[in-house]
Amino acid sequence: MTIEDKIFKRTIIDFGRLEKFGFIKSDGKWTYSELFMDGDFKAVVNITPQSNVSGKVLETATDDEFLPLRVEDMEGFAGEVRAEYQKILERIKANCCRINYFVHSQANRLTQAIFDAYGDAPVFPWENCNYGVFKNPDNGKWYALIMSIDRSKLNKKLSCEVEVMNIKLNEAKIPELHKQAGFYPAYHMNKKNWLTITLDDTVPDEVLFELLKESHAFAVVKHRRRLKI
């Protein structure tokens, strides 16, 4: 994974902001240039209409590409150049992008609803894995997991990518939900009290969030009142 891929993953380019930041549109792509390290280097960043971000760093004295930039864990002077280039990319991300945690619109709508209700954003604990975990920040307990899997994991007759959500519910409620479209035995979690739901608009948003509120309640610390004797 390139430096650019790491920084711009799970983002949407807002093309309306590029020109204001300093990008110039030419030959069907947007290009931004910036001198850094006292003018000894120049960063050139390109964005295609498909939102693909690429870049390079040139040594201004020779106009040659600075190849050590692509060597990970580089220390010393080359590491400084890499760090400064990353700062430029981070500024572009902050000013020209919107966060897009997931692919399907329902997954992103649900993510926004969770943030509005509880202030929790998904965390992605595994590198190169799009498994977004929602957890109670006070105790670290999970109450939802959104991930992209192949439908064959849920139904062997189907095969295509789908985003799903795992939530925890009262085990007495789960068998009845399994009879409804969009609900499946939990993928990769305890099937006794966890449930998998497809996020492809099969299940309405309001139903999803009502169930998610139940799952969130399981992650809330309950304080028992001490009895005075």
PLY file of the C-alpha trace (Angstrom):
ply
format ascii 1.0
element vertex 229
property float x
property float y
property float z
element edge 228
property int vertex1
property int vertex2
end_header
0.00 0.00 0.00
1.41 3.39 -1.00
1.72 6.43 1.26
-1.16 8.00 -0.64
-3.37 4.91 -0.31
-2.84 4.78 3.45
-3.70 8.44 3.99
-6.69 8.64 1.63
-8.34 5.30 2.40
-11.97 5.60 3.50
-12.25 9.14 2.15
-14.25 10.79 -0.63
-12.61 13.51 -2.71
-14.69 16.69 -2.71
-13.80 17.99 -6.16
-15.47 21.31 -5.42
-12.74 22.08 -2.86
-9.70 21.23 -4.99
-9.36 24.52 -6.86
-9.64 26.56 -3.68
-6.84 24.50 -2.11
-4.57 25.10 -5.11
-5.16 22.19 -7.47
-5.11 22.88 -11.22
-7.19 20.82 -13.63
-5.34 19.73 -16.78
-5.43 16.69 -19.10
-8.41 15.22 -17.25
-6.82 15.23 -13.79
-6.22 17.59 -10.89
-2.62 18.45 -9.96
-1.19 20.22 -6.92
2.48 21.25 -6.44
4.20 22.55 -3.34
7.82 23.29 -2.44
8.98 22.12 0.98
12.16 21.51 3.01
13.35 25.08 2.31
12.55 24.67 -1.38
14.90 21.71 -1.87
11.99 19.40 -2.73
8.70 19.68 -4.60
5.64 17.54 -3.96
3.40 16.82 -6.96
0.03 15.26 -6.17
-2.42 14.05 -8.84
-6.11 13.16 -8.43
-8.05 11.45 -11.22
-11.81 11.78 -11.83
-12.09 8.30 -10.27
-10.64 9.74 -7.01
-7.33 7.89 -7.37
-4.57 9.81 -5.58
-0.92 9.48 -6.60
2.13 11.60 -6.01
5.85 12.02 -6.18
8.59 14.13 -4.67
11.17 15.82 -6.90
14.56 17.22 -5.97
14.32 20.79 -7.23
18.03 21.08 -8.08
17.88 18.21 -10.59
14.14 17.66 -11.12
14.78 13.96 -10.39
12.32 11.92 -8.38
13.37 11.30 -4.77
13.12 7.49 -4.76
13.98 6.88 -1.06
10.53 8.34 -0.33
9.03 4.92 -1.06
11.24 3.02 1.37
9.25 2.39 4.54
10.86 2.85 7.96
13.48 5.09 6.38
15.37 7.07 9.02
17.60 10.13 8.89
17.22 12.78 6.21
15.10 10.59 3.91
12.72 9.94 6.80
12.35 13.69 7.32
11.46 14.19 3.66
8.88 11.43 3.87
7.36 12.90 7.04
7.06 16.37 5.48
5.46 14.92 2.34
2.94 13.07 4.51
2.05 16.36 6.21
1.20 17.83 2.79
-1.03 14.85 2.03
-2.73 15.15 5.41
-3.51 18.83 4.71
-5.02 17.88 1.35
-7.11 15.22 3.09
-8.30 17.64 5.77
-9.26 20.34 3.27
-10.44 18.38 0.23
-11.96 15.14 1.49
-14.91 13.78 3.41
-14.70 10.65 5.53
-16.40 7.64 3.99
-15.95 4.77 6.38
-17.83 2.18 4.32
-18.97 1.48 0.76
-22.74 1.09 0.94
-24.82 4.17 1.72
-26.85 2.37 4.40
-23.68 1.48 6.28
-22.62 5.12 6.23
-26.09 6.35 7.25
-26.03 3.99 10.20
-22.53 5.13 11.12
-23.74 8.74 11.19
-26.77 7.78 13.29
-24.50 6.04 15.81
-22.25 9.09 16.02
-25.24 11.43 16.47
-26.68 9.26 19.24
-23.57 8.16 21.13
-20.64 10.15 19.77
-18.86 6.95 18.73
-16.99 6.60 15.43
-15.84 3.21 14.15
-12.32 2.06 14.86
-10.45 -0.24 12.49
-8.20 -2.39 14.70
-6.83 -4.59 11.93
-4.49 -3.21 9.25
-5.66 -3.72 5.66
-9.05 -4.87 6.93
-12.31 -2.95 6.59
-13.84 -4.24 9.82
-15.19 -1.21 11.70
-15.84 -1.74 15.41
-18.20 0.35 17.53
-17.57 0.11 21.25
-18.36 1.80 24.52
-15.35 4.09 25.17
-15.76 3.70 28.94
-15.24 -0.05 29.08
-14.21 -1.10 25.56
-17.21 -3.40 25.11
-18.30 -3.91 21.50
-21.91 -3.29 20.53
-21.62 -3.36 16.73
-19.27 -4.51 13.99
-19.62 -3.48 10.33
-17.65 -5.44 7.76
-17.53 -6.36 4.10
-17.83 -10.07 3.33
-18.85 -12.32 0.46
-22.55 -13.20 0.52
-21.61 -16.85 0.21
-20.62 -16.68 3.90
-24.31 -16.15 4.65
-25.95 -17.94 1.73
-23.99 -20.47 -0.31
-26.22 -19.82 -3.34
-25.00 -16.20 -3.62
-21.58 -14.77 -4.31
-20.85 -11.04 -4.22
-19.53 -8.51 -1.74
-21.94 -7.14 0.85
-21.53 -5.03 3.96
-23.09 -6.44 7.11
-23.49 -5.47 10.74
-23.13 -7.77 13.74
-25.04 -6.78 16.88
-25.80 -8.40 20.23
-29.43 -9.08 21.19
-31.46 -11.01 23.72
-31.04 -14.60 22.58
-34.81 -15.20 22.78
-35.39 -12.67 19.99
-32.83 -13.99 17.51
-34.57 -17.15 16.16
-37.60 -15.14 15.03
-35.42 -12.56 13.28
-33.66 -15.33 11.36
-36.96 -15.92 9.55
-36.95 -12.40 8.11
-35.09 -11.16 5.03
-31.71 -9.61 5.72
-31.09 -11.41 9.03
-28.61 -14.27 9.43
-26.81 -16.26 12.14
-23.84 -14.22 13.31
-20.80 -14.43 11.06
-17.59 -15.07 13.03
-19.26 -14.37 16.38
-21.28 -16.22 19.01
-24.50 -17.21 17.22
-26.35 -17.58 20.52
-26.64 -13.86 21.19
-25.15 -12.13 18.13
-26.88 -11.54 14.81
-25.71 -10.55 11.32
-27.78 -8.07 9.28
-27.09 -7.11 5.65
-26.67 -3.37 5.05
-28.10 -3.32 1.53
-31.42 -1.61 2.37
-33.18 -4.95 2.83
-33.85 -3.93 6.44
-35.14 -0.33 6.92
-32.89 2.15 8.71
-35.35 2.68 11.58
-35.50 -1.08 12.28
-31.71 -1.34 12.21
-31.25 1.49 14.67
-33.87 0.20 17.11
-32.05 -3.15 17.21
-28.70 -1.41 17.50
-29.95 0.52 20.55
-30.61 -2.82 22.24
-27.10 -3.96 21.42
-25.66 -0.71 22.76
-27.50 -1.26 26.04
-25.55 -4.49 26.57
-22.32 -2.50 26.44
-23.40 0.00 29.08
-21.96 -0.49 32.55
-24.74 -1.09 35.04
-24.01 0.10 38.56
-25.66 -1.92 41.27
-27.03 0.07 44.16
-25.36 -0.83 47.44
-27.78 -1.74 50.20
-27.19 -0.28 53.62
-27.68 -2.76 56.46
0 1
1 2
2 3
3 4
4 5
5 6
6 7
7 8
8 9
9 10
10 11
11 12
12 13
13 14
14 15
15 16
16 17
17 18
18 19
19 20
20 21
21 22
22 23
23 24
24 25
25 26
26 27
27 28
28 29
29 30
30 31
31 32
32 33
33 34
34 35
35 36
36 37
37 38
38 39
39 40
40 41
41 42
42 43
43 44
44 45
45 46
46 47
47 48
48 49
49 50
50 51
51 52
52 53
53 54
54 55
55 56
56 57
57 58
58 59
59 60
60 61
61 62
62 63
63 64
64 65
65 66
66 67
67 68
68 69
69 70
70 71
71 72
72 73
73 74
74 75
75 76
76 77
77 78
78 79
79 80
80 81
81 82
82 83
83 84
84 85
85 86
86 87
87 88
88 89
89 90
90 91
91 92
92 93
93 94
94 95
95 96
96 97
97 98
98 99
99 100
100 101
101 102
102 103
103 104
104 105
105 106
106 107
107 108
108 109
109 110
110 111
111 112
112 113
113 114
114 115
115 116
116 117
117 118
118 119
119 120
120 121
121 122
122 123
123 124
124 125
125 126
126 127
127 128
128 129
129 130
130 131
131 132
132 133
133 134
134 135
135 136
136 137
137 138
138 139
139 140
140 141
141 142
142 143
143 144
144 145
145 146
146 147
147 148
148 149
149 150
150 151
151 152
152 153
153 154
154 155
155 156
156 157
157 158
158 159
159 160
160 161
161 162
162 163
163 164
164 165
165 166
166 167
167 168
168 169
169 170
170 171
171 172
172 173
173 174
174 175
175 176
176 177
177 178
178 179
179 180
180 181
181 182
182 183
183 184
184 185
185 186
186 187
187 188
188 189
189 190
190 191
191 192
192 193
193 194
194 195
195 196
196 197
197 198
198 199
199 200
200 201
201 202
202 203
203 204
204 205
205 206
206 207
207 208
208 209
209 210
210 211
211 212
212 213
213 214
214 215
215 216
216 217
217 218
218 219
219 220
220 221
221 222
222 223
223 224
224 225
225 226
226 227
227 228
